[in-house]
């Protein structure tokens, strides 16, 4: 293969990659976000408020069970808070 045909092949491959990247970017922009998976997401403000009032995760779990009829383990609430904190940073 001559030098000019190798250069042409390389340019064509580069153009194809750039077009694929542009197509992928456009597809990603068009893809909608998934709804939250956590049953705690609608109650994030309640959790934040109770944590600010220095309630333990166990106390928050009891609050959810007694007042919101939601059974949730204290460790689940802890994980929820930890993941949200990580996303904010």
N, C-alpha and C positions, 0 to 999 in steps of 0.2 A: 504494500500500500504506500502510495507516495505521501510526502509531507503535507501537501495541500488537501488531499482527500481525508487524511487523518484529522486535520484541523477542522474540516467541514463536518465530519462525523462528531467530533467533540462539541462543536457549536450546536449541532442539532440535539445532542443528548442534553446539553446544558439548558437549551430552550425548553425541552420537554420537562425537565425537572422543575424549572421555574414555573411553567404552566401548571404542573401538578400541584406545586405549592400554592399557587394562586387559587386553583380549584378547591383544594382542601381548606384553605382559609375561608373561602366563600361558603363552603358547606358547613364549617364550624360556626360561622356567624348566623346561619339560618337554622341551626339546631337549637330548639328551645331547651330551657333548663328543666330539669326534673323537679317535681314537687318534693318537699322535705319528706324524708322517710320516718323521722322520729315522731312518736306520738306526743313528745314533750315540746316540740317546736311551737305549737300554738300557745304554750304556757311558759315560754322563755322569760317573759317579763315577771311572772309570778316567782319563778326560781331566782331571778336576779334580785328581786325585792326581798325575798326571804333570806338570801345569802347576805345581803346588806344589813339585815336585821340580826345577823350572826346566828342564823338557824343552821343546824347540822344537816347533812344529807339525810340522815335517818328521820329527823323532824320534818323535813320537806316531804319525804316519802309518806309519812303519816298524814301530813296536811293533804296531800293529793288523794290518799285513800279515803280520808274522812270527809273532805269538802268537795272533791271533784270526781269521786268514784273512779279513780284511776289507780290501778295496782302497779306500782313501779318500785324496783329495788333501789336502795340508796346508792349502790355502785353504778347503776344506770344513770342516775342524776349526776353523779360525779363525772362519769365519762362524757355526758352531754355538756356539762360546764367546761370541762377540759378541752374538748374539741372546739367548742365555740370560742374559747379564749385563744386557742391556737389560730383559728381562722381570722380573728380580729388583728392579730399581730402579723 
